[in-house]
Amino acid sequence: MTKICLVYTTLSPLTAAQTLAHKLIGEGLAVCCNIITSGQSIYQWEGQVVQEEECFLLFKTTCTNKERLMNRLNALHPYKSPALLALEAEASQAFFDYVTSKDT
């Protein structure tokens, strides 16, 4: 099987997203993180509809690291109720080998 896990969250500002990504990759919990800047999030918060610019972060990790990554993200994330979503994905053999060779 060539399943990996993708873990998604949002964060603002860009410097906070970069710091978080560097930390989690440095800790060996993910091998890669894509940061998509200038995203617009519209959501309901404390009875109001809010629109903010946020970065979208997509971490790539092994399925065995998924829970540890999500727990650490939850502990480090500055938001009160961060969006933390995990999905399994089928990867190419070459990318699967890259992701799993970095497993800690």
C-alpha positions in Angstrom: 0.0 0.0 0.0 1.1 3.5 -0.7 -1.1 5.4 1.7 0.2 8.6 3.3 -1.6 11.1 5.5 -2.4 14.7 4.7 -3.0 17.1 7.7 -4.6 20.4 7.0 -4.9 23.5 9.2 -5.2 27.3 8.8 -3.1 30.0 10.4 -2.4 33.7 10.3 0.0 35.5 9.7 2.5 33.9 7.3 5.3 34.1 9.7 3.4 32.1 12.3 2.6 29.5 9.6 6.3 29.3 8.6 7.4 29.0 12.2 4.9 26.2 12.9 5.9 24.3 9.7 9.6 24.5 10.5 9.1 23.3 14.0 7.0 20.3 13.1 9.2 19.2 10.3 12.2 19.7 12.5 10.6 17.4 15.1 10.2 14.7 12.4 6.4 14.8 12.6 6.0 15.6 8.9 8.3 15.6 5.9 6.8 18.5 4.0 4.3 21.3 4.4 2.8 23.4 1.7 1.8 26.9 2.8 -0.8 28.6 0.6 -0.9 32.3 1.3 -3.6 34.9 0.9 -6.5 32.5 1.4 -9.8 33.9 2.5 -11.7 32.2 5.3 -15.3 33.0 6.0 -16.7 31.3 9.1 -19.0 31.7 12.0 -17.4 32.7 15.3 -19.1 33.7 18.5 -22.4 34.5 16.8 -20.9 36.5 13.9 -19.8 35.8 10.4 -16.1 36.6 10.1 -13.9 37.0 7.1 -10.1 36.9 7.4 -7.0 36.3 5.4 -5.3 33.1 6.4 -2.7 30.7 5.2 -3.7 27.2 4.4 -1.1 24.6 5.6 -1.0 21.0 4.2 1.4 18.7 6.0 2.5 15.4 4.5 3.3 12.6 6.9 3.1 8.8 7.4 -0.2 7.4 8.7 1.7 6.2 11.8 2.7 9.8 12.6 -0.7 11.3 12.0 -1.9 11.2 15.6 1.3 12.6 17.0 1.3 15.4 14.4 -2.3 16.3 15.1 -1.7 16.3 18.9 1.4 18.5 18.5 -0.5 20.8 16.1 -3.3 21.2 18.6 -0.8 21.9 21.4 1.1 24.5 19.5 -1.7 26.2 17.5 -2.5 29.7 18.7 -6.2 29.4 17.7 -8.8 28.5 20.4 -10.5 26.0 18.1 -8.1 25.3 15.2 -9.3 23.4 12.1 -7.3 20.2 12.2 -8.2 17.7 9.4 -6.5 14.5 8.4 -7.0 12.5 5.3 -5.4 9.3 3.9 -4.2 9.7 0.4 -2.8 7.3 -2.2 0.7 8.5 -3.2 2.9 7.6 -6.1 5.5 5.0 -5.2 8.3 7.5 -5.4 6.6 10.0 -3.0 5.5 7.2 -0.7 9.1 6.1 -0.4 10.2 9.6 0.3 7.6 10.1 3.0 8.2 6.8 4.7 12.0 7.0 4.6 11.7 10.1 6.9 9.4 8.3 9.4 10.6 8.8 13.0 
